[in-house]
């Protein structure tokens, strides 16, 4: 079971935005929530796990792209 399975659609989008370099405020605006809401999400284990997984996947993609 993926960490994102426990998240709402807005929560699923934010880790990708943050991993791509977006600020918390910009990511929150993009999905239509207040920046404090994203801060609250960051305190939940499922959201942090999804963010960690997204960052790891993005790091692997960059490494593979660099090798080729």
MOSUL-V680202 format. One record per pair of residues at least 12 apart in sequence whose C-alpha atoms are under 6 Angstrom apart, sorted by the first residue. I is the first residue (numbers start at 1). J is the second residue. D is the distance in Angstrom with one decimal. If there is no record, write none. Layout:
# MOSUL-V680202
<<I:J:D> <I:J:D>>
This chain:
# MOSUL-V680202
<<3:46:5.6> <3:49:6.0> <3:50:5.1> <4:50:5.6> <10:31:5.6> <14:27:5.9> <15:51:4.7> <19:55:5.5>>
